[in-house]
Structure formats: C-alpha cells, structure tokens
Amino acid sequence: MAGRSGRVVVGVSGSLGSLAALRRAVTEARSRGRSLVAVLVWTPPGGEVGYRQAPCPALARAWADAAKGRLRTAFSETFGGYPPDVPVEPLVVRCDSVGRALCEIAGRPEDLLVVGAGKRGPLARLHHGHVARHVLGHARCPVLAVPWTSPFEADERALRRLHRIGSPGVV
C-alpha cells in the first residue's frame, strides 16, 4: 500500500487548524497509497536560549513525553486513534522553528507537506508565527495549506452585522 515513493508529512500542534490538516493529510495518504509522517515540533519553555542557560535533562525528557502525548491525543480526538489503513509514523522533534523542521523532514521532492493555514488575524500571527508562510516559501516539495474556519463563523459575522446596525429584536 505505501509502496509508492514519497510520503505525506503533516505538522500537528493540536490546534483546530492542525487537526483539519491532519484529517486532510490522512485522506491524501490514503488516496495516494503513501505513508503518513505526523510531526509535532516542540521547544522548551523559554526557548532553546533559555534552556541552554539552565539545562535540565529530566525536564527535557518530560517535555518530550508531553509532546508525544499531545500527538497521540490529536489522533485520538480526530480519528479515535491511529487509522488502521494508513501507515503512520509519529515523529516528535525538538526545534526552535516549526517551519524549518517541517521543511527538513519533508525534504524529498516526491513528499507532500500538509499544514494548517488556520484563521490568520493579527493576534494569531503574532502568537503563532508564520508556519504556513514559511513552508510555502522554503519547502522542496509540494505543500498543501489547509484553511480552517469555525462552523459558527458565518453565524458570528451575521450577529455582529445585526448588532452594528442596531437591528430591533437583538438582545
């Protein structure tokens, strides 16, 4: 089944956008007959610079174990576990740049890199960085950026519009 060349590599953080990317990546792996490499990139609290100032291997192991747990949880929340019909390689990587790590892992031209494009307001960009933008500019393989929107977003916009115009009947 996974005999074709190339893999589907997906970045997973546990966010709703990354879960949408994970669903799409499994669909792509299944339809292309490829294996799936699910990648969760983590950094020590305070970043690598802070860790180098006060290293603690026991804490680093605990953080890596927590990252493995988050990756398992992403599959559990999305599929109820690892999909039985797609070969999955869960990969937890310590790196200070999610985009760079994903580009290095999906380094073959025949790979497909799937990332969540998510909702991108100014606050989201400030807090989460530009992973999708980075991989779109630096990947050596095709990239699929999966947008995510809330199923309630259209209702929320309609309520805001009604509130702005002072529509009667809106409490």
Buried (B, 14 or more C-beta within 10 A) or exposed (E): EBEEEBBBBBBBBBBBBBBBBBBBBBBBBBEBEBBBBBBBBBBBEEEEEEBEEEEEEEEBEEBBEEBBEBBBEBBEEBBEEBBEEBBBEBBBBBBBBBBBBBBBBBEEEEBBBBBBBBBBEEEEEEEBEEBBBBBBEEBEBEBBBBEBEEEEEEEEEEEEEEEEEEEEEEE
